[in-house]
Amino acid sequence: MLPVARDALRYDVAMMPVRATLLPSCGVVEVTGRDARAFLQGQLTNDLLGLERHPGMLAAACNRQGRVVALMRLAAAGDSVRIVLRRDIAPILVAQLSQFVLRAEVSIEDRSHSQDVMGLLDAEPDARWSQAAAAASGLALFVCSARRMLLAGPRAALAATVAAIERSNPGDWERAGIADGEPLVHPDTSALWLPQMLNLDLLSAVSFTKGCYLGQEIVARAQHLGRIKRRMLRYVAPPRTPLHPGQPLFGGDERVAQVVSASGDAAATHCLAVVELERCADLLGVLPHGSEFVPADLPYAIPPPEPAVVD
């Protein structure tokens, strides 16, 4: 296991009330039809056979080179599968999936114009936050982690469901996702990284036993030959440090990392970045020889790269 420095900011789940925030950056895509799940099974990295048991399943759509084009959460809805992802990535996903429909009985539609997404922070599962309760209100429930859930559906239904819940803001949701080590894919970073570089294998978002999907051969080869030389790590920097997805970070005078996502508050700037594993303990900077980015904890262990197999 690779060492990472600990930061002093800890997220105290037990002390926080449930909070809700509308997430305007999130969109909804719905795949419907008799073949919806079988079709997605051949397109996404995760195994949809477990979708009923795992509402909010994390999965990626890759290109033929095994690079992540879109990252999403999935939930079953009868014969349909609802997908939550970044709103600006939704057209990219719809366009890619539509290329492979062929004779499958499926319909793929971007419903971001008619459905909204609400984030719930520190919402422990109970009768209010169940699949059945959500479905009864015309909503879909997505469990993202022990402290984060998503609800997707018509705005009026969302508003009625969370009417008595304390309000938060999208920044709080973004920082909770960064603390959980969950990546985001933006248009500027679409098709840049293999799933393992975004730690999707560590987040149970990749199945290595389900069979073929677009890019699967390359993803599997990288996993089994131990050729993962870059991983996503978490960093903390001073407040108001400007960052954008895909921005390079420097170790000394070398570009050794790229920003995946970032969000700041009054205390610090929090970010996830894909970095060369041999530089995992280094201080990084926005400019050459900078040192403002300090490695911080992730809630899962980062494995070291395995020696390459010699045939």
PAGULO-61604 format. One record per residue (C-alpha): residue number from 1; x, y, z. Coordinates in Angstrom, 2 decimals, padded with zeros to 5 digits, always signed. Layout:
BEGIN
pami;east;north;up
NUM;X;Y;Z;
...
//
This chain:
BEGIN
pami;east;north;up
1;+000.00;+000.00;+000.00;
2;+001.35;+003.43;-000.92;
3;+001.77;+005.99;+001.88;
4;-000.18;+009.22;+001.72;
5;-000.09;+012.11;+004.14;
6;-003.06;+012.74;+006.42;
7;-004.80;+016.09;+006.46;
8;-006.30;+017.60;+009.56;
9;-009.78;+018.07;+008.09;
10;-011.98;+015.11;+008.96;
11;-015.60;+014.68;+007.94;
12;-017.60;+013.90;+011.07;
13;-020.60;+012.00;+009.74;
14;-022.19;+011.40;+013.13;
15;-022.46;+015.11;+013.92;
16;-024.05;+016.28;+010.66;
17;-027.81;+016.49;+009.97;
18;-029.26;+015.36;+006.67;
19;-028.86;+018.09;+004.04;
20;-030.18;+018.39;+000.50;
21;-028.98;+020.39;-002.49;
22;-030.12;+020.72;-006.08;
23;-027.29;+019.74;-008.45;
24;-027.70;+021.74;-011.67;
25;-024.49;+020.26;-013.11;
26;-026.07;+016.77;-013.13;
27;-028.26;+015.37;-015.89;
28;-030.40;+012.29;-016.47;
29;-030.29;+009.82;-019.35;
30;-032.87;+007.05;-019.59;
31;-032.40;+003.81;-021.52;
32;-035.70;+002.01;-022.03;
33;-036.90;-001.10;-023.83;
34;-036.87;-004.87;-023.57;
35;-033.14;-005.04;-024.31;
36;-032.08;-002.05;-022.18;
37;-030.00;-003.93;-019.59;
38;-028.54;-006.43;-022.03;
39;-027.53;-003.54;-024.29;
40;-025.86;-001.58;-021.47;
41;-024.16;-004.76;-020.24;
42;-022.18;-004.75;-023.48;
43;-021.32;-001.06;-023.24;
44;-020.39;-000.29;-019.63;
45;-017.62;-001.44;-017.30;
46;-019.78;-002.75;-014.45;
47;-021.98;-005.85;-014.26;
48;-025.62;-004.82;-014.54;
49;-026.79;-008.22;-013.33;
50;-026.36;-006.76;-009.84;
51;-028.22;-003.53;-010.55;
52;-031.35;-004.41;-008.54;
53;-029.22;-005.00;-005.45;
54;-027.07;-001.91;-005.97;
55;-029.12;+001.19;-006.81;
56;-026.59;+003.86;-007.66;
57;-024.09;+001.44;-009.21;
58;-021.04;+003.30;-010.52;
59;-019.96;+002.51;-014.09;
60;-018.03;+003.99;-016.99;
61;-018.43;+004.03;-020.74;
62;-015.10;+003.67;-022.51;
63;-013.94;+004.14;-026.09;
64;-012.19;+001.46;-028.15;
65;-008.87;+002.48;-026.57;
66;-010.22;+001.73;-023.09;
67;-010.32;+005.40;-022.07;
68;-013.22;+006.63;-019.95;
69;-015.61;+008.71;-022.05;
70;-018.34;+009.10;-019.42;
71;-018.82;+008.21;-015.75;
72;-022.28;+007.57;-014.34;
73;-024.56;+006.21;-011.63;
74;-027.23;+003.67;-012.60;
75;-030.58;+002.66;-011.12;
76;-033.19;+000.13;-012.26;
77;-036.67;+001.40;-013.14;
78;-038.73;-001.54;-014.45;
79;-037.61;-002.19;-018.02;
80;-035.64;+001.05;-017.96;
81;-032.28;+002.08;-016.57;
82;-031.92;+005.63;-015.29;
83;-028.48;+007.16;-015.50;
84;-027.20;+010.19;-013.59;
85;-024.03;+011.88;-014.84;
86;-022.72;+015.34;-015.52;
87;-025.19;+017.26;-017.67;
88;-022.46;+018.34;-020.11;
89;-021.38;+014.71;-020.61;
90;-024.91;+013.42;-021.26;
91;-024.89;+014.29;-025.01;
92;-021.52;+012.56;-025.38;
93;-022.86;+009.39;-023.75;
94;-026.08;+009.42;-025.80;
95;-024.10;+009.85;-029.03;
96;-021.73;+006.97;-028.21;
97;-024.44;+004.56;-027.08;
98;-026.60;+005.36;-030.10;
99;-023.86;+004.11;-032.43;
100;-024.23;+000.57;-031.10;
101;-028.01;+000.13;-030.84;
102;-028.25;-001.76;-034.18;
103;-031.17;-004.21;-033.76;
104;-031.52;-003.94;-030.00;
105;-034.98;-002.90;-028.76;
106;-033.84;+000.14;-026.81;
107;-034.48;+003.85;-026.73;
108;-031.86;+006.27;-025.39;
109;-033.00;+009.73;-024.33;
110;-031.40;+012.66;-022.55;
111;-034.06;+013.71;-020.02;
112;-032.01;+016.46;-018.38;
113;-034.52;+019.06;-019.58;
114;-037.40;+017.45;-017.66;
115;-035.70;+015.79;-014.69;
116;-033.52;+017.27;-011.97;
117;-031.04;+015.73;-009.57;
118;-030.90;+016.32;-005.82;
119;-027.94;+015.38;-003.64;
120;-028.49;+014.17;-000.06;
121;-025.61;+014.43;+002.40;
122;-025.46;+012.30;+005.56;
123;-028.73;+010.55;+004.73;
124;-028.59;+007.16;+006.42;
125;-030.83;+004.56;+004.75;
126;-034.29;+004.50;+006.34;
127;-037.91;+004.35;+005.24;
128;-037.68;+007.78;+003.62;
129;-034.66;+006.89;+001.48;
130;-035.60;+003.52;+000.04;
131;-036.08;+002.45;-003.58;
132;-039.76;+001.78;-002.91;
133;-040.37;+005.20;-001.34;
134;-038.53;+006.96;-004.16;
135;-040.43;+005.03;-006.85;
136;-043.76;+005.83;-005.16;
137;-042.91;+009.51;-005.59;
138;-041.84;+009.06;-009.22;
139;-038.15;+009.36;-008.32;
140;-035.07;+007.19;-008.69;
141;-032.69;+006.63;-005.76;
142;-028.92;+006.29;-006.22;
143;-026.75;+005.30;-003.25;
144;-023.28;+006.77;-003.79;
145;-021.60;+006.11;-000.44;
146;-022.37;+005.75;+003.25;
147;-023.01;+009.49;+003.43;
148;-024.20;+010.47;-000.06;
149;-027.35;+009.66;-002.04;
150;-028.92;+011.07;-005.19;
151;-032.58;+011.48;-006.08;
152;-033.57;+012.08;-009.70;
153;-036.95;+012.97;-011.16;
154;-039.37;+015.86;-011.80;
155;-038.51;+018.99;-009.84;
156;-041.90;+019.20;-008.13;
157;-041.59;+015.64;-006.82;
158;-038.05;+016.31;-005.62;
159;-039.09;+019.50;-003.86;
160;-041.97;+017.74;-002.07;
161;-039.73;+014.87;-000.95;
162;-037.06;+017.10;+000.62;
163;-039.34;+019.94;+001.76;
164;-038.48;+019.48;+005.45;
165;-034.75;+018.81;+004.90;
166;-032.06;+021.38;+005.68;
167;-030.53;+022.87;+002.53;
168;-026.89;+022.63;+001.51;
169;-025.10;+023.74;-001.67;
170;-023.42;+022.02;-004.64;
171;-019.96;+022.85;-003.27;
172;-020.60;+020.76;-000.15;
173;-021.66;+017.85;-002.37;
174;-018.55;+018.21;-004.55;
175;-016.20;+018.25;-001.58;
176;-017.90;+015.19;-000.06;
177;-017.37;+013.36;-003.36;
178;-013.71;+014.36;-003.40;
179;-013.31;+013.16;+000.20;
180;-014.87;+009.84;-000.89;
181;-012.33;+009.61;-003.72;
182;-014.98;+009.54;-006.45;
183;-013.85;+010.98;-009.79;
184;-015.79;+013.09;-012.25;
185;-015.38;+013.16;-016.02;
186;-015.81;+016.52;-017.76;
187;-015.89;+017.25;-021.50;
188;-012.28;+018.46;-021.26;
189;-011.15;+015.18;-019.67;
190;-013.36;+012.73;-021.56;
191;-011.27;+009.91;-023.11;
192;-008.08;+010.87;-021.24;
193;-007.76;+008.08;-018.66;
194;-008.14;+004.35;-018.25;
195;-010.65;+003.30;-015.55;
196;-007.82;+002.20;-013.23;
197;-006.20;+005.64;-013.44;
198;-009.43;+007.01;-011.94;
199;-009.45;+004.21;-009.30;
200;-012.69;+002.82;-010.72;
201;-011.45;-000.72;-010.06;
202;-011.05;+000.25;-006.39;
203;-014.55;+001.76;-006.33;
204;-016.21;-001.47;-007.58;
205;-017.06;+000.23;-010.88;
206;-015.28;-002.31;-013.12;
207;-016.10;-006.00;-013.48;
208;-013.27;-008.20;-014.73;
209;-015.52;-011.27;-015.02;
210;-018.65;-010.02;-016.83;
211;-017.36;-010.41;-020.39;
212;-016.96;-007.98;-023.26;
213;-017.76;-004.29;-023.41;
214;-016.29;-001.51;-025.50;
215;-012.60;-001.12;-024.55;
216;-012.66;-004.20;-022.28;
217;-009.61;-005.89;-023.80;
218;-007.34;-002.94;-023.10;
219;-008.74;-002.37;-019.60;
220;-008.25;-006.06;-018.72;
221;-004.73;-006.17;-020.18;
222;-003.66;-003.16;-018.11;
223;-005.06;-004.81;-014.98;
224;-003.51;-008.24;-015.44;
225;-000.12;-007.07;-016.69;
226;+000.31;-004.61;-013.83;
227;+000.82;-001.63;-016.10;
228;-001.05;+000.91;-013.99;
229;+001.62;+003.58;-013.51;
230;-000.76;+006.44;-012.73;
231;-003.53;+006.64;-010.14;
232;-005.91;+009.27;-008.83;
233;-004.89;+010.78;-005.49;
234;-006.40;+013.45;-003.28;
235;-004.72;+016.76;-002.47;
236;-005.39;+019.80;-000.30;
237;-004.14;+023.29;-001.17;
238;-004.64;+026.81;+000.22;
239;-008.09;+028.37;-000.32;
240;-008.93;+030.10;-003.59;
241;-006.34;+028.19;-005.61;
242;-007.79;+028.29;-009.15;
243;-008.07;+024.89;-010.85;
244;-009.88;+023.41;-013.82;
245;-010.32;+019.80;-015.00;
246;-007.34;+018.54;-016.97;
247;-005.02;+021.25;-015.65;
248;-001.43;+020.02;-015.17;
249;+000.26;+020.02;-011.78;
250;+004.01;+020.12;-011.41;
251;+006.51;+018.17;-009.34;
252;+009.67;+020.23;-009.57;
253;+009.84;+021.35;-013.18;
254;+007.98;+018.30;-014.56;
255;+004.30;+017.87;-015.31;
256;+003.45;+014.83;-013.18;
257;-000.31;+015.13;-012.59;
258;-003.61;+016.31;-014.07;
259;-006.59;+017.66;-012.15;
260;-009.68;+015.44;-012.21;
261;-011.98;+017.62;-010.09;
262;-011.65;+020.40;-007.55;
263;-013.76;+022.39;-005.10;
264;-012.84;+024.98;-002.51;
265;-014.21;+026.34;+000.75;
266;-013.00;+028.99;+003.18;
267;-010.39;+026.64;+004.64;
268;-008.82;+024.93;+001.62;
269;-008.95;+023.89;-002.00;
270;-009.69;+020.18;-002.34;
271;-008.89;+018.21;-005.48;
272;-008.42;+014.82;-007.06;
273;-005.62;+014.43;-009.58;
274;-004.19;+011.59;-011.67;
275;-000.50;+011.39;-010.78;
276;+002.47;+009.20;-011.60;
277;+002.70;+006.67;-008.76;
278;+006.41;+007.22;-008.29;
279;+005.54;+010.82;-007.33;
280;+002.62;+009.91;-005.02;
281;+004.22;+011.39;-001.88;
282;+005.47;+014.58;-003.55;
283;+004.22;+018.08;-002.95;
284;+002.83;+019.47;-006.19;
285;+002.28;+022.94;-007.56;
286;+000.24;+024.82;-010.15;
287;+003.53;+026.24;-011.42;
288;+006.93;+024.56;-011.74;
289;+008.66;+024.06;-008.37;
290;+005.45;+024.88;-006.51;
291;+004.57;+022.97;-003.33;
292;+001.08;+024.10;-002.33;
293;-000.67;+020.76;-003.02;
294;-000.25;+018.34;-000.12;
295;-001.28;+014.64;-000.45;
296;-004.34;+013.81;+001.65;
297;-006.21;+010.67;+002.72;
298;-008.45;+008.58;+000.53;
299;-010.98;+006.16;+002.07;
300;-009.44;+003.24;+000.17;
301;-005.89;+001.95;-000.31;
302;-003.92;+002.62;-003.49;
303;-002.01;-000.52;-004.56;
304;+001.52;-000.14;-005.87;
305;+002.15;-001.07;-009.52;
306;+003.03;-004.72;-010.03;
307;+006.18;-005.66;-011.92;
308;+005.49;-006.05;-015.63;
309;+005.08;-009.64;-016.81;
310;+007.90;-010.78;-019.12;
311;+006.82;-013.36;-021.69;
//
